[in-house]
Amino acid sequence: MSRITCLTVVFFMTLCIQQCVAESVSYPEQEVKAAFIFNFMRFTDWPREKISDSNQPVRIFVIGDYTNCKTLKEMDKKQYNDKDVNVHVFKSYENIEDPNILKTSHVLFICSSQKKHTKDILKIVKNSNVLTISEVDNFLESGGIINFVKEDQKIRFEVNRTIADDEKLEIRSKLLKLATRVIIKNPED
């Protein structure tokens, strides 16, 4: 079986498991979202210049309180395309000494507790090839790429492909097909 086929099977199995787990009262929502984030990475391609340095880890930055998330901690030091994954949690946007550091991330997750800072954060990382993910209402309309939504007590996601294209991120069709909503700019605009 090819590597892509194996990854696809693993992804779909993970999604099925996560949907079942998301309904369980004993499994925290933040754990499910953390697992989704890692899978979003697997189905996103960054421009060569963003991931060109072989010694540079793939950086996942989280803004908000996810420090007790076991799944997020387990992602730290995992491998993605033969690179270490580095997870760093900033408790809040106000605690970041130099917000420009956010441009160095590959994946940036903005927690709902940081809603009032969402537009400022997105402005900082614009044109930095960062996969932005959140759980904030109207995140896609604000310029974010992937947003978690709840439907029938299950965690789902929606994608702004137009912003992803602007950021030179290729989100694979297999992931787009699983989204509850995909925003695509009209070619005539």
C-alpha positions, 0 to 999 in steps of 0.5 A: 500500500502506498504511503498516501493510501496509508495516510488516508486510511489512518486519517479516516479511521482517526476521524471516525474514532474522534467523532465517536470520542467527541460524543463521549462525556469522558473525553475533553473537547480540547483533546479531540481538537488537538488530534484534528490539528495534527491531522490537518497538518498531514493534509496541508502542504506548505511552500518549500521556503517555509519548510526548507531548513531540514534542522528546523522543527515544524512549529505548532503555536497555541494561543490560549490555555491548552496546557492540560491537553494531553494530546497536544503535549504528545504532539510535541517531538512527534515527527512530521515529514521527517521533522520534529514537531515543536508545540508551544502554548502562549497562555494569552496574546498579552503574554507574547513579548514579541508577537512577530514570533507568530510568523515563524509558526507553521500552525497557529491555533487561536483558542476562544478565550483570545477572541478579542485578539483574533483580528490582530493575530491574523494581521500579524501572520498574514502573508507568512504561510501560517495555517491558522485554526480556531474555534472562534465564531466568524473566524473564516470571515475574519481571515482565518483558514480552518474553524471548528464548529459543533453540529449535533454535539459533534466537532466538525470543521470548515475551511476558507480555501481562498485564504489558504490559497492566498497564504500559498498553503495547499489543503488537499481535496480529501480534507476539503471533502470532510469540511462542513463548509468551504469558502472559495473565492469566485474567479470573477471577483 
